[in-house]
Amino acid sequence: MHQSGSLTGRFLNYRAALKPVVRRPKGWLEIRGANTNNLKDVDVDIPLGVLVAVTGVAGSGKSSLIHGSVAGRPGVVTIDQSPIRCSRRSNPATYTGLLEPIRKVFAKANGVKPALFSANSEGACPTCKGSGVIYPELFMIAGVATPCEDCLGKGFQPAVLEYKLGGRNISEIMTMSVDEAGEFFSRSESRAPTALTILERLADVGLGYIKLGQPLTTLSGGERQRLKLAAHVGEPGDIYVLDEPTTGLHLADVEQLLGLLDRLVDSDKTVIIIEHHLAVMAHADWIIDLGPGAGHDGGRVVFTGTPADLVAARSTLTGKYLAAYTGI
């Protein structure tokens, strides 16, 4: 496989290296007497201003420690694995807030109201209510949709499609991929910095190929989780808690994710990741390892320190596997 030249083949032999220099903590978040679920009165200090990986076997108490003692505090943004709610009318542009800056830049360029450029507002086709399709009310063919004959599936009134930005109308924009839209909104005649920021986050989590107006119901579970990550990464807060953000990611996309997390930390944020992926552990500045086992055999902090120290000690399961992974 690794000789095939495919992206998957190239990354099968990929091994993340331990960072030669890790960031220094800028303070500490103290946790004392944590006893959620199987935790056994855990005392631990979480470093601030760095990338922290919370590790351990499944059931060791990772989520109990972080969700029970960190999530919910003021200034903490938590991105968990709960599924995102979506409908046939939801799409990446509406879910991430991307549509708002797009509407504004269209409105400014054409001297009209932003509401015209939403398929859920004034610019919507009155026949299909902006969905672009018609759902028959006959119960025997429920769920079968046909393109709206009045708007030809575009979802907008014909008059709205006369308004252009950089030579494109709003319907054409919504059929662009994230990567295509990123290139479009970086041009001088259609530049939209706020939209670009959101598009860059979507690309960072490996979603550069999805369409802006693609119904969320057509995305896989892994794609929805990455969409959720891209949306919440922009929320204001000093500490970000991420619960297994590599779920559903291709090996190549993990590298992009690590770049996104680095940029968060470099912007004076603390990033705490509950994670099993060895590449994430190797890239972290600090590791808090729970165990030694699961359930009654877990619930204790068995190591805290840098990944290099964990590998050198080889005193935990995580340390042994990380050592083998990094070849040290």
C-alpha positions in Angstrom: 0.0 0.0 0.0 2.7 2.5 0.9 4.2 2.1 -2.6 0.9 2.9 -4.3 1.4 6.6 -4.3 -2.1 7.2 -2.8 -2.6 9.6 0.1 -3.6 6.8 2.4 -0.5 4.8 1.3 1.9 7.6 2.0 0.5 8.2 5.5 0.5 4.5 6.6 4.2 4.8 7.3 3.9 8.3 8.8 5.0 8.7 12.4 4.7 12.0 14.3 7.9 12.9 16.1 8.2 14.3 19.6 8.6 18.1 19.5 12.3 19.0 20.2 11.0 22.0 22.2 7.7 22.2 24.1 5.9 25.3 25.2 6.2 26.4 28.8 3.1 26.7 31.0 1.9 30.2 31.7 0.1 29.1 34.9 -1.9 26.2 36.3 -5.5 25.2 36.6 -5.8 23.3 39.9 -8.2 20.3 40.3 -8.6 18.9 43.8 -10.5 15.9 45.0 -12.1 15.0 41.7 -14.4 12.0 42.3 -16.8 11.9 39.3 -17.6 8.3 38.3 -14.5 6.1 38.9 -12.1 9.0 39.8 -10.5 8.4 43.2 -10.2 11.9 44.7 -7.8 13.0 42.0 -5.5 16.0 42.5 -3.9 17.3 39.4 -2.6 20.7 38.0 -3.4 21.4 34.3 -0.9 23.7 32.6 -2.2 26.8 30.9 -1.1 28.3 27.6 -0.1 24.9 26.1 -1.4 21.9 24.2 -2.4 19.3 26.8 -3.3 15.7 25.9 -5.4 13.7 28.4 -4.7 10.1 27.8 -5.3 6.6 29.0 -7.2 3.4 28.1 -11.0 3.6 27.4 -12.7 3.8 30.8 -9.7 5.1 32.7 -11.5 8.4 33.7 -10.3 10.9 31.1 -13.7 12.3 30.3 -14.8 12.1 33.9 -11.9 14.3 34.9 -12.1 16.9 32.2 -15.9 17.1 31.7 -16.5 16.9 35.5 -13.8 19.4 36.6 -13.0 21.7 33.7 -16.0 21.9 31.3 -18.6 24.4 32.5 -16.2 26.8 34.1 -16.3 30.4 32.9 -14.1 30.9 29.8 -14.1 27.3 28.8 -15.3 26.2 25.3 -16.2 22.5 25.2 -16.5 20.6 21.9 -17.8 17.2 22.7 -18.9 14.2 20.6 -22.6 14.8 20.8 -24.2 14.8 17.3 -25.1 18.1 15.8 -28.8 18.8 15.1 -29.6 19.3 11.5 -32.5 19.4 9.1 -32.9 19.3 5.3 -32.5 23.1 5.3 -29.3 23.2 7.3 -26.0 23.4 5.5 -22.3 24.2 6.3 -22.8 27.9 5.5 -25.7 28.3 7.9 -24.3 26.0 10.6 -20.9 27.7 10.9 -22.2 31.3 10.5 -20.5 31.6 7.2 -23.7 32.7 5.4 -23.9 35.9 7.4 -20.6 37.6 6.1 -21.4 36.3 2.6 -24.9 38.0 2.8 -23.3 41.2 4.0 -20.7 41.4 1.3 -23.3 40.7 -1.4 -25.6 43.3 0.0 -22.8 45.9 0.2 -21.7 45.2 -3.4 -25.2 45.6 -4.7 -26.7 48.2 -2.4 -29.6 46.0 -1.2 -30.6 44.2 2.0 -28.7 41.2 3.3 -32.0 39.3 3.8 -32.3 38.9 0.0 -29.4 36.5 0.0 -30.8 33.9 2.3 -32.9 31.0 1.1 -34.6 31.1 4.5 -35.6 34.8 4.2 -36.8 37.4 1.8 -34.9 36.2 -1.2 -36.3 32.6 -1.0 -38.3 31.1 -3.9 -42.0 31.3 -2.7 -42.9 28.0 -4.3 -40.3 25.8 -2.6 -39.7 28.2 0.4 -36.0 28.3 -0.5 -35.3 24.5 -0.3 -34.9 24.2 -4.1 -37.0 21.0 -4.0 -40.7 20.0 -3.7 -41.7 17.2 -1.3 -45.0 15.5 -2.4 -47.5 15.2 0.4 -48.5 11.7 -0.8 -47.7 9.4 2.1 -46.8 6.5 -0.3 -43.8 8.4 -1.7 -42.8 10.3 1.4 -39.2 11.6 1.4 -39.0 11.7 -2.4 -38.2 15.2 -3.6 -38.3 16.7 -7.1 -36.5 19.9 -8.1 -38.6 23.1 -7.9 -39.7 24.0 -11.4 -40.0 27.7 -10.6 -36.4 28.3 -9.4 -34.9 25.3 -11.1 -33.6 24.0 -7.8 -31.7 27.2 -6.9 -33.9 28.2 -4.0 -33.9 31.9 -4.8 -36.2 34.3 -6.6 -35.0 35.1 -10.2 -34.5 38.8 -9.3 -32.1 37.9 -6.5 -29.9 35.9 -8.9 -29.4 39.1 -11.0 -27.2 40.5 -8.2 -23.6 39.5 -8.6 -20.3 39.5 -6.6 -17.1 38.9 -8.5 -19.2 37.8 -11.4 -21.1 35.1 -9.4 -24.7 35.1 -8.0 -25.5 33.8 -4.5 -26.7 30.4 -5.9 -23.4 29.8 -7.6 -21.6 30.7 -4.4 -23.6 28.1 -2.5 -22.6 25.4 -4.9 -18.9 26.1 -4.4 -16.7 23.8 -2.3 -15.0 25.2 0.7 -11.7 25.3 -1.2 -13.3 27.0 -4.2 -15.0 29.6 -1.9 -11.7 30.2 -0.1 -10.0 31.2 -3.4 -13.0 33.2 -4.5 -13.3 35.3 -1.3 -9.6 36.0 -1.3 -9.8 37.9 -4.6 -9.7 41.7 -4.4 -13.1 42.1 -6.1 -14.9 39.7 -3.8 -12.8 39.8 -0.7 -14.5 38.9 2.6 -12.1 38.5 5.5 -14.7 37.2 8.0 -15.9 34.5 5.6 -12.2 33.6 4.8 -11.5 33.0 8.5 -14.4 30.5 8.7 -13.5 28.8 5.4 -9.9 28.4 6.6 -11.2 26.6 9.8 -13.3 24.3 7.6 -10.2 23.5 5.4 -8.1 22.9 8.5 -10.4 20.1 9.7 -10.3 18.4 6.3 -13.6 19.6 4.9 -12.3 21.6 1.9 -14.3 19.4 -0.5 -17.8 19.9 0.9 -20.2 22.4 -0.7 -21.3 25.5 1.2 -25.0 24.7 0.5 -24.8 21.0 0.9 -27.6 19.7 3.2 -26.1 18.5 6.5 -28.3 15.4 6.2 -26.0 14.3 3.4 -22.8 14.4 5.6 -21.4 11.4 7.4 -21.1 11.3 11.2 -17.4 12.1 11.0 -17.9 15.0 8.7 -20.5 16.5 11.0 -18.1 16.2 13.9 -15.4 18.0 12.0 -18.0 20.7 11.0 -18.9 21.1 14.6 -15.2 21.5 15.5 -14.7 24.2 12.9 -17.8 26.1 14.1 -16.9 26.1 17.8 -13.2 26.8 17.4 -14.2 30.4 16.7 -16.1 30.9 20.0 -14.6 33.3 22.6 -12.9 31.6 25.5 -9.5 31.1 27.1 -9.6 27.3 27.4 -10.8 24.8 24.7 -11.7 21.3 25.6 -11.9 18.8 22.7 -13.1 15.3 23.1 -11.4 13.0 20.6 -11.3 15.5 17.7 -9.5 13.0 15.4 -12.7 10.9 15.2 -13.5 10.4 11.5 -10.3 12.1 10.3 -8.1 10.6 7.6 -4.4 10.2 8.6 -3.5 13.2 6.4 -6.2 15.3 8.0 -4.8 14.8 11.5 -1.7 16.8 10.5 -4.0 19.7 9.4 -5.9 19.4 12.7 -2.6 19.7 14.7 -1.8 22.9 12.8 -5.2 24.3 13.7 -4.6 23.4 17.4 -1.1 25.0 17.3 -2.6 28.2 16.0 -5.1 28.2 18.8 -2.4 27.8 21.5 -0.2 30.4 19.8 -3.1 32.9 20.1 -2.8 32.6 23.9 -5.4 29.8 24.3 -5.1 26.6 26.4 -6.1 23.5 24.4 -7.0 20.3 26.4 -7.6 17.2 24.2 -9.0 13.9 25.4 -7.4 11.7 22.8 -6.3 8.2 21.9 -4.4 9.1 18.7 -0.6 8.7 19.2 0.2 11.5 16.7 -1.7 14.0 18.9 0.1 12.7 22.0 3.5 13.1 20.4 2.6 16.6 19.3 1.4 17.7 22.7 3.3 20.0 25.1 2.1 18.1 28.2 0.4 14.8 28.9 -1.9 13.8 31.8 -2.2 10.0 31.7 -5.0 8.2 33.6 -5.2 4.6 34.6 -3.6 2.2 35.1 -6.6 0.3 33.7 -10.3 0.9 33.1 -13.2 1.1 35.5 -12.3 0.1 39.0 -8.7 -0.3 37.9 -8.6 3.3 36.6 -9.5 6.7 38.0 -5.9 7.7 39.0 -3.4 10.0 37.4 -0.5 7.8 36.6 1.7 10.4 34.9 1.9 14.1 34.3 4.7 15.7 32.3 6.1 16.2 28.8 5.7 13.5 26.1 9.5 13.0 26.1 9.4 12.3 29.9 6.5 9.9 29.4 8.4 8.0 26.7 11.6 8.0 28.8 9.8 6.6 31.8 7.8 3.9 30.0 6.0 3.4 33.2 2.5 3.4 31.8 0.7 1.6 28.8 0.5 5.0 27.0 4.2 5.6 27.5 5.1 2.2 26.1 3.0 2.6 23.0 4.1 6.1 22.4 7.7 5.0 22.7 7.1 2.3 20.1 5.2 4.7 17.8 7.9 7.4 17.8 10.7 4.8 17.5 12.5 6.0 20.6 
